[in-house]
C-alpha cells in the first residue's frame, strides 16, 4: 500500500486526526490536544495493559511532524524536548510520527 501524505493538509491537523483514528481502531484511549501551543504533544494516548498480576495503564505522548509538502526530512537538527514533554503529563512512552 502506498500513502501519499501530500493529500493531507499542509498544517498537519489532518495527519494528527489520521493517527488518532488509527489508534482508536486499535482500541486505545486517545485525546487530541487540538490546534495551538501543545508543548510537543499532539496526542495523548492511554494504553490499558493486561499484566500478569493486574491491569495497568501506560500513557504515551504522540508528536506528529508533517513535512511532506516541504520536501525536507525531519532530522537530527530538529529540537525535541521529549523528556520534559513526557514528564509534564506523567507519560511513560513517546512516539514520533513523520511523513518523510
N, C-alpha and C positions, 0 to 999 in steps of 0.2 A: 504494500500500500504506500502510495506517495501522497504526502500532505504538502500543499503549497501554502506556507504560512503568510505569504503576501496577500492572501484572500482575507486575512484578518485586518481589522482597522489599524491604523498607524500608531495610535496611542497605547495599545496593549491591553485595553479593557476586555476586548473580545478573547484574547489569549487567557486572561485570568478567569473569565467565565467558562471557557472551554475546559481548562484544568479543573475548575470547580465541578463541572458536570461529570468529568471522568472520575473524579474522586467520589462523588456521590454515587455513581454507578457501582463503585467498589464497596459501598456500604459505610463509608467514612462520614463523620460529622464535620462539615466544612462551613467556615464562616468567612465570607468575603469582606475585606476591610474597606472596600469602596474607593472612590476617587479622592485624591488629596494626599497629604502627608501621611505615610503609613509606617515610617521608621524602618523600611526594608521588609515589611511583611505585607504581602498582597492577600494571602490566605492563611487562616489559622485552622489546622486540621487536627481533630482528635480521633485517635485510633483506639478502639476497645480491643484489648488483647486478652485472650483466654489463657492465662498462665497455668502452670502445673497445680498451684495451690489456690489461686484466686484470680478473679477478673481484675485487670488494672487498665488504666488509660495512659496513653502516651500522646503528648501534644507536639505538633510539628509546625514550624514556620515554613511557608512556601513563598518563594520570591520568584516572580516571572520577569524575564528580560526579553522583550520583543524587538529584535534588531534586524529582522528580515528585510524591512523596507530600506534600511540604511546601507545595506551591502557590506556591513562590517560584522565581525565576530565579537562576541562578548569574551573578553580575555582577561589575562592576569593583571592588566593595568587598571581594571575597574575596582573601585573601592567597595568592599562589602564589610559590614560590621556585624558579622554572624553571631558572635558570642553575646554581644550586648543585646542584639535583637531577640535572641532566644531567651536570655535571662529576663528580659522585660516582661515576658508572659509565661515564664517558667516552662519553656519548651525543651524537650529532650532531643529533638531532631530538627534538621534543616534540609530543605530540598530546593535546589535551584533549577528552574525550568527555562531553557533558552531556545529560541527559534533559529539560531545559526550555530 
